[in-house]
Amino acid sequence: SKENKQQVERKRHIGNDIVTIVFQEGEEPSPAFKPSMIRSHFTHIFALVRYDQQNDNYRLKIFSEESVPLFGPP
């Protein structure tokens, strides 16, 4: 903006895309995670991380608002 030299077009998205990382513990089957469980006007993406004890690895599932464009990896 002309009135505020700190407000420039290249900075307009910084700090506006909020990601919430959720670590889910417990044995299968546990209650399914639903983004509606957490109320927020600011979160655009939920990253659900779960430890898979059987395969000794972590699983990642992404939930995003419809306004968030697709991103990779698929």
Secondary structure, 3 states (H helix, E strand, C coil): CCCCCCCCHHHCCCCCCEEEEEEECCCCCCCCCCHHHCCCCCEEEEEEEEEECCCCEEEEEEEECCCCCCCCCC
